[in-house]
Amino acid sequence: MVTSPPYNVGKEYDKDLTLGEYLVFIEEVMKEVYRVLVWGGRVCFNVANLGRKPYIPLHAYLIQRFEEIGYLLRGEIIWDKGDFKRCKGEKRDTITRDEFLEFTKSIWRFQPESAKKVGHSGTFSRGFTL
């Protein structure tokens, strides 16, 4: 099951719910999804954190509720929607054309560095930096 629910931020299709009411609404929907999901089924829940004043870590509230429902969390994916603009006056390429095309795909495939080789368990990838 894949969903990107309403964010309760005043869109035409949103209701004007308090944060508590919104979380109850999402929890009820996800309880029903849990009930009908086949054993071993997967859920991909696309949600963004909200606001700046105050900042609302929506994902944290939802993860807690999903665990209480019974979902087994397997991880989070952070979708960096950063732009590709250059600083004014920047003339030189910082990555190759092929790197640009590869890095703008939805899936990144690169091998992690060996934790044993590096001597640290928090390794990422050989020669890959952002």
N, C-alpha and C positions, 0 to 999 in steps of 0.2 A: 504494500500500500504506500503510495507516495502522495503527499499533500503539502500545500502551502496555504495554511488557514488564513482567515481574516485576521488582521493585526489590531483591530479595535482602535484605529487612529483617525477615525472620521471619514473614511472613504464612503462612497455612496452605498456600498453593500454592507458596511459595518453598522453595528448598533453602538450606542454611546454607553458602554458598560464601565463600571469601575474596574480596577485591576482585579479585585477579588471576584467580581461577577464574571469577568472574562475568563479567569483561570478555572472557575467552576464549569463554565460553558465548554471549554476545551477538554477538561477532565471528563465530562459526561460523554463527549464525542469519542474520546480515546478509550473509555471503558467499553463502549459499543464496538469499536474497532477491535479491541482485545478479545471481546466475546466471539466475534465472527471470524477472526483471523485463523487460518489453518495452523496447526501445530508446526513450528519451525518457520512460520511466515515472517516476513520482514516489514518494518515500517521505516520510511524515510520522511521525517518531519522537518520541513524547511521553515525556519523562523528567524527573525532578526531581533536583536535587542533594540530597545526603543529609547528615544529622548536623549536629552543632554542635561536638562535642569528640571526634574531629576532624571538621571540615567536609570533605566529599568532593565536589569539583566534577565530578560524574559526567559532565555534558555535555561537559566538556573532554576527558576520557579517550575518550569515545565518538566525538567529532568526529575526533580523531586517527586512530582505527581505521577509521572510515568512509572517510576520505580515502585511507588506505593500501589499502583494498579497491578503490577506484576511483570511489566516489560523488563527484559534483560538487555541493558544497554551495551552496545558493542563499540561505541565510539562517537566522536563528533567530527564533522567536517567543517572547517572554517572556509567560507567562500569569500575570498579577497576580491572585491569588485573595484580595486584600484584602477586609476586611469593610466593611460600610456603617454601622457603629455610630457614634453621635455621642458626644461627651464628655458626661459626666453634667451635666445642667442646661442643655445646649445647646438653645435653643428656635428659633432662626432657621434658615431654609432657606439652604443654601449653593449649591444649584443648583436649577433649576426641575424640576417634575415631568417635563416632556418631556425635559430633559437627562438626568435620572436614568434614564428608560426607554431612551433612546438609548445611554447609556454602559454600560448593563448587557448590551447585546447582545454576541454573540460576535465580530462584525465591526465595526470602527470605520472609517467613511469620512469623511475630511476631507482637503482639498487642502493640500499643503505650500506653504509660503511660497517665493517665488522667491529663489534663492540670489543672483542678480544684483541684485535689488532691495534685499536686506538687506546684501549685501556679505560674505557668509560662506557657505561650502559646507555647513555643518552645520545647515541650517534644518529646521524641523519644520512648524509650521502657524500660520496667522494666528489670533490670538486663542484658541488652544487651550492651556490650561495645566492641569497636574495638581498 
